[in-house]
Amino acid sequence: MIRNAFASDPSDSADSSMLIDRYLPEYDVATIRHAVVDADPETTYEVMLTADLLDTGPIVRALGALRNVPMVIASRIRGGSGAPPPERMRFADVSETDEWTLLDEARDEEFVFGAVGKFWRPSIEWRRIDAAEFATFDEPGYAKLAIGLSVRPYGQGRTLLSYEARTATTDDRARRNFRRYWRVIGPFAGYLMSRALERIESDAEAKASEELVESNTRDEKRGRVNGASRRVVATAVLLLAGAYHVAIRPWHRRWGVTEDEALGSLPGDDLLPDATEQVTHATEIDAPTEAVWPWIVQIGQGRGGFYSYDWLERTVGADIHNVDRIVPEYQDLEEGDVVRLAPEDYPVSSPESAPEVARLDPERAVVLRPPGESPAWTWAFVLEPVDEGTTRLIARTRSDPSRSSIGPLSEHPILGEAVDYLFWEPAHFLMERKMLRGIKRCAEREEQRILSATM
């Protein structure tokens, strides 16, 4: 049986004689969980330290993966595979980790461990602190986390198993960062520990009893496990969706951009002032703006392509062929010209497949939009000089999906928004990211060739 409690002040803790009080007597927030176990304290304590918490099911793995989503994605984009997941997770192994420190232990009664770090960062900045330094550590910018696990007799052959996690920050800025982080992570952390206590309770009771479970009891338990498994799968799906919405989607919608670039205005923004969506991507090119510009003006189907995955675009019938050189006949681009995204006979062709050049500022910006007075979107490519030999290439898409006329989804707004969210947004990011890198590669290679020829 699991009992939950929450404390935000030291006076709320039920037992002031615990070992954890020696290491973190004052704290900002605490989470407390209790479970009543039908097993003696010695058995419960042994199982508490040695139970494999990963065996609670996929939910624990999902919770652990959620915290590392940004790092894993970044690693894979760079071509790495990331560190392998742990084969098991036990409290007894705390002292063998680089992040956690065993603070104290009273055998068969209490086990206390802790860590110091900046937990709110995408890649946690751990600070290795030994037990003797933990209580007095006060370096600004960090949070201290102490976790105490204890067992107490609770009647004949029964044990009160308790878990308490306390967190204290070392200054006001760290406190604000931690509070924002805790609003997102706190519910997940509490649920994970409830599941961990359930696992310890189950293992301890099984260890204390050597009798075989009757077949009808076994069937009943199997039903509970199946129900729990379905809940675990449903929760894992929700966690993954939450990870995408909270961490992944904001990242890929602003890939490569600075805060000023993401929030600042760009040429073409005024063409769709009431846009409901805005996505900005950027890359830095080691070439001057005049060397990057020719690659921008020759984009388009039947022209220079889009420097992205043209094999994939041809697979869906778009007939895109990327060029790897500057083509003189594609350099004459003017406002009002059409830059096709697909052939005229494309199966799902629409006016949006043939946007026009709405704005052209030589060596500065090209802005495309579908024809008509109320376009569904604009697509801008803007060059910002950093210095004489470096250029920022910024691509921005602004849109109002309710105006789109592409396909049958335009008649079903809710379904259309779901498709945009789950498919088109990630697909646009992958293709545009490849496009920006393709332009960067071509411009830098051509600039290097010209410099080599003049030496």
Secondary structure as GFF3:
##gff-version 3
##sequence-region A 1 455
A	DSSP	beta_strand	2	7	.	.	.	ID=ss1
A	DSSP	three_ten_helix	10	12	.	.	.	ID=ss2
A	DSSP	alpha_helix	20	23	.	.	.	ID=ss3
A	DSSP	beta_strand	29	37	.	.	.	ID=ss4
A	DSSP	alpha_helix	41	50	.	.	.	ID=ss5
A	DSSP	three_ten_helix	53	56	.	.	.	ID=ss6
A	DSSP	alpha_helix	58	67	.	.	.	ID=ss7
A	DSSP	alpha_helix	69	77	.	.	.	ID=ss8
A	DSSP	three_ten_helix	91	96	.	.	.	ID=ss9
A	DSSP	beta_strand	101	106	.	.	.	ID=ss10
A	DSSP	beta_strand	110	118	.	.	.	ID=ss11
A	DSSP	beta_strand	125	127	.	.	.	ID=ss12
A	DSSP	alpha_helix	131	134	.	.	.	ID=ss13
A	DSSP	beta_strand	143	153	.	.	.	ID=ss14
A	DSSP	beta_strand	159	169	.	.	.	ID=ss15
A	DSSP	alpha_helix	172	208	.	.	.	ID=ss16
A	DSSP	alpha_helix	215	243	.	.	.	ID=ss17
A	DSSP	pi_helix	244	248	.	.	.	ID=ss18
A	DSSP	alpha_helix	249	253	.	.	.	ID=ss19
A	DSSP	alpha_helix	259	263	.	.	.	ID=ss20
A	DSSP	three_ten_helix	269	271	.	.	.	ID=ss21
A	DSSP	beta_strand	277	285	.	.	.	ID=ss22
A	DSSP	alpha_helix	289	297	.	.	.	ID=ss23
A	DSSP	alpha_helix	310	315	.	.	.	ID=ss24
A	DSSP	three_ten_helix	328	330	.	.	.	ID=ss25
A	DSSP	three_ten_helix	351	353	.	.	.	ID=ss26
A	DSSP	beta_strand	356	361	.	.	.	ID=ss27
A	DSSP	beta_strand	365	369	.	.	.	ID=ss28
A	DSSP	beta_strand	377	387	.	.	.	ID=ss29
A	DSSP	beta_strand	390	399	.	.	.	ID=ss30
A	DSSP	three_ten_helix	401	403	.	.	.	ID=ss31
A	DSSP	three_ten_helix	408	411	.	.	.	ID=ss32
A	DSSP	alpha_helix	413	419	.	.	.	ID=ss33
A	DSSP	pi_helix	420	424	.	.	.	ID=ss34
A	DSSP	alpha_helix	425	454	.	.	.	ID=ss35
###
